[in-house]
Amino acid sequence: MEIIRLSAELKDKPIVSMVDGKIIAKVKDLLVDPDTRTISAILFEEGGILSRQAKLIPSDAVQVWGVDVILITSADAVVPKEQLECSRRCLTVGTQLKGRAIVSQDGKQIGELNDVVIDDQGVVVGYDLSKVSIEGPVAKSKRIGVDATHALGPDVLVIDQARLPE
């Protein structure tokens, strides 16, 4: 059975190495590739207040996007944020996507993004809205399928309104 959930449900979940069963870290945020609309990496931090460093685990190292824990191949999968190619163009869900305006291709305000909806393979399958500015099925469900995406840019999510349910 496929598990569909908001990315926020993964925040603070333990990331566990399948090699030795050690907890590597806890999920701080997820990076979304705007081109493929998939989770490209898990973001976490290491160190103390003065020496905190952002680290990433590429999504291809994730074996299981579990309900209670994220299982990865091994601790060797961890890389500094700067080493992952996608880190410059990918968008963090918590700090860059949440609260983002959603507009249609013809310039109408659709709503505001609350979170991304992901499946158990780390694929973004939809968007959860915190505010909805249109009538109809989207207003009732507060969800838009990822297939309606026209552009997931650095400032705005543009939706093809013709792909929204009527």
C-alpha positions in Angstrom: 0.0 0.0 0.0 1.4 3.4 -1.0 1.9 5.9 1.7 1.1 9.5 0.9 2.0 12.2 3.4 3.0 15.8 3.9 6.8 16.4 4.1 6.2 17.9 7.6 5.5 14.4 8.9 9.1 13.5 8.2 10.6 16.4 10.2 12.6 15.2 13.2 12.3 11.5 12.1 15.5 9.6 12.8 17.7 8.8 9.8 19.1 5.3 10.4 22.0 3.4 8.7 21.0 0.0 7.5 24.6 -1.2 7.8 24.8 -0.9 11.6 21.5 0.4 12.8 22.9 3.7 14.1 20.9 6.9 14.1 22.9 9.3 11.8 20.7 12.4 12.5 17.2 13.6 12.4 15.4 15.1 9.4 15.5 18.9 9.4 14.1 19.6 5.9 13.8 18.1 2.4 15.2 19.5 -0.8 13.0 19.4 -3.9 14.4 19.4 -7.4 12.2 21.9 -9.2 12.8 20.2 -12.6 12.0 16.6 -11.6 9.7 17.4 -8.7 11.3 14.7 -6.6 13.0 14.9 -3.2 16.7 15.2 -4.1 18.1 15.1 -0.6 17.4 15.1 3.1 18.9 18.1 5.0 20.1 17.8 8.6 22.6 19.7 10.7 25.7 18.5 12.7 27.6 20.3 15.4 26.9 22.7 18.2 25.5 26.2 18.1 28.8 27.8 17.0 30.0 25.0 14.7 26.7 23.9 13.1 27.1 22.5 9.5 24.4 21.6 7.0 24.7 18.1 5.7 22.8 16.2 3.0 21.8 12.7 2.3 21.1 12.2 -1.4 17.7 10.6 -2.0 19.3 7.7 -3.9 20.9 6.6 -0.6 17.4 6.3 1.0 16.3 2.7 1.1 13.0 3.2 2.9 11.0 6.4 3.5 9.4 4.8 6.5 6.6 5.9 8.7 8.8 6.1 11.9 12.3 6.2 10.5 14.2 6.9 7.3 16.6 4.0 6.4 19.7 4.8 4.4 22.4 2.6 2.8 25.1 3.7 5.3 26.6 6.7 7.1 29.0 7.0 4.1 26.1 8.5 2.1 26.3 11.8 4.1 27.8 14.7 2.2 28.4 18.4 3.0 25.7 20.5 1.5 28.1 22.2 -1.0 29.1 18.8 -2.6 25.6 17.9 -3.9 25.1 19.4 -7.3 21.4 20.1 -6.7 22.0 22.0 -3.5 22.2 25.4 -5.3 19.1 25.0 -7.5 17.0 22.8 -5.3 14.4 24.3 -2.9 14.0 23.5 0.7 10.4 22.7 1.6 10.4 24.4 5.0 12.2 27.6 4.3 11.7 28.2 0.5 8.5 26.5 -0.5 6.1 26.8 2.4 4.1 30.1 2.1 4.9 30.5 -1.6 2.2 32.0 -3.8 0.5 29.7 -6.3 -0.8 31.3 -9.5 -2.3 30.1 -12.7 -0.8 30.6 -16.1 -3.2 33.4 -16.8 -2.2 35.3 -13.7 -4.9 34.4 -11.3 -4.1 33.8 -7.6 -4.8 30.1 -6.8 -3.6 30.1 -3.2 -0.6 29.6 -0.9 1.5 26.5 -0.5 1.4 24.9 2.9 3.5 21.8 2.2 4.4 19.2 -0.5 2.7 15.8 -0.6 5.1 13.0 -1.1 4.8 9.2 -1.6 6.8 6.4 -0.1 9.4 6.6 -2.9 10.3 10.3 -2.2 8.3 11.6 -5.2 6.3 14.8 -4.9 2.8 13.9 -5.9 1.0 17.1 -5.0 0.7 20.3 -3.1 -1.2 21.0 0.1 -2.6 24.6 0.3 -2.9 26.7 3.4 -5.0 29.3 1.6 -7.2 28.8 -1.5 -8.4 31.8 -3.6 -10.5 29.9 -6.1 -13.8 27.9 -6.0 -14.5 24.3 -6.7 -12.8 21.0 -5.9 -9.4 22.6 -5.1 -11.1 24.8 -2.5 -12.7 21.7 -0.9 -9.6 19.4 -0.9 -7.0 22.1 -0.5 -4.8 19.9 -2.7 -3.4 20.2 -6.2 -1.8 17.3 -8.0 1.8 17.7 -9.1 0.8 17.1 -12.7 -0.8 20.5 -12.8 2.6 22.1 -12.3 3.7 24.5 -15.1 6.8 25.9 -13.3 8.2 25.6 -9.8 10.4 28.7 -9.8 12.4 30.4 -7.2 9.6 32.8 -6.2 6.2 31.4 -7.4 4.5 28.1 -8.2 2.8 28.4 -11.6 -0.1 26.0 -12.2 -1.8 25.0 -15.5 -5.4 25.8 -14.5 -6.7 23.5 -17.3 -5.2 20.5 -15.3 -7.1 21.3 -12.1 -10.2 19.2 -11.3 -13.5 20.9 -12.2 
